[in-house]
Amino acid sequence: MTLNTELGGPLFIIGMQRSGTKLLRTLFDGHPQIHILDAETHFLPYWVKVWHEFDNLSDPKAFSKFYRHMQKSPYFIYTKKLDSIQRRDRWYSMCKNFTIQGVYEGLVRCDTGIDNSTNLIWGDKSTSYINYLPLLKELFPQSKFIHIIRDVRDYALSVYKAWKKNKLRASQRWVDSIEKARSDSLAFKDDYFEIKYEELLQDPEKILAKCCHFLGVEFDSSMLTLSTVPENIGEAKGYKEIKLDNKGKYLTSMDSVTLEKIESIAGSTLRSLNYPTHFPESNKKLSKMEMNFYRVIDGLNLINQEAHRTSFLHAIKIEIGSYLTSRVPK
């Protein structure tokens, strides 16, 4: 294999929530040439829409104001232990320029601890970016994407168990986002690599070696050892090793009525990905009204679940912060 002598980034790990993105990021952490942020940013599309509203960030006072604003975002709430004047100043100093690209790269390098002279792969694991591949590619023409896909039936079970999210809405979102990402990637297919969660569990070394080949680096066996626990919810909660059997859960945990409804929504996409199905093809798309109704219920359940894990105040802070700094204005 010819190695990439000029590394860099960004590398975006994309996929639906509860589809193995955290596991993949944690495995990549074991590679000495790959550095991915510990938390998800989500805010790049928001920055693109409102960047003109920020003052010239090369001015330290304007950058401090911008920093205070971004501290409301879920990314900074989740990484609050890092917050300090020193973090703000280091981020500022790491910006090669004060464009979106320069400020974003400066943040990643600041929070992953790699300086501007270090030739390493740097990146981000944000699940929402699955819907913004063309925008990210326009911002960063050199960017690469690794898309991890999980069987929709296990995905729907997982998001229900984690946050009580509606399984049918989850299935429709799975179809819409995956089909969009696969279609968008055709314009830059050499910079897009797709793997399955189930195949990663079945043969981690083989799949990680393929990912490394895609990135132009040698596979490192240390990637097979998790340095931290990737999951704090779900079936893999607390595991500091790859939970090899965390697949096919729907076969014993999903009733036949729900299974048939999910396959009526996602069957075509499942078959295109070579997943087995159990019911005849029947394409059904949830209506906009149904999706909006389930979305409201999902939002309330999400706040309730987060409040039980942390506190109600924390849950509200996350939702408000997401609205203020991550939701893309129309």
HELIX and SHEET records of a PDB file:
HELIX    1   1 THR A   21  PHE A   28  1                                   8    
HELIX    2   2 LEU A   44  VAL A   50  1                                   7    
HELIX    3   3 TRP A   51  GLU A   53  5                                   3    
HELIX    4   4 PRO A   60  MET A   70  1                                  11    
HELIX    5   5 PRO A   74  TYR A   78  1                                   5    
HELIX    6   6 LYS A   80  LEU A   82  5                                   3    
HELIX    7   7 ILE A   85  MET A   94  1                                  10    
HELIX    8   8 ILE A  100  THR A  112  1                                  13    
HELIX    9   9 THR A  127  ASN A  131  5                                   5    
HELIX   10  10 LEU A  133  LEU A  139  1                                   7    
HELIX   11  11 VAL A  152  TRP A  163  1                                  12    
HELIX   12  12 LYS A  167  ASP A  184  1                                  18    
HELIX   13  13 SER A  185  ASP A  191  5                                   7    
HELIX   14  14 TYR A  197  GLN A  202  1                                   6    
HELIX   15  15 PRO A  204  LEU A  215  1                                  12    
HELIX   16  16 SER A  221  LEU A  224  5                                   4    
HELIX   17  17 TYR A  250  SER A  253  1                                   4    
HELIX   18  18 SER A  256  SER A  272  1                                  17    
HELIX   19  19 LYS A  288  ARG A  309  1                                  22    
HELIX   20  20 PHE A  312  THR A  325  1                                  14    
SHEET    1   A 5 ILE A  34  ILE A  36  0                                        
SHEET    2   A 5 ILE A 121  LYS A 125  1                                        
SHEET    3   A 5 LEU A  11  ILE A  14  1                                        
SHEET    4   A 5 LYS A 144  ILE A 149  1                                        
SHEET    5   A 5 TYR A 192  LYS A 196  1                                        
END                                                                             
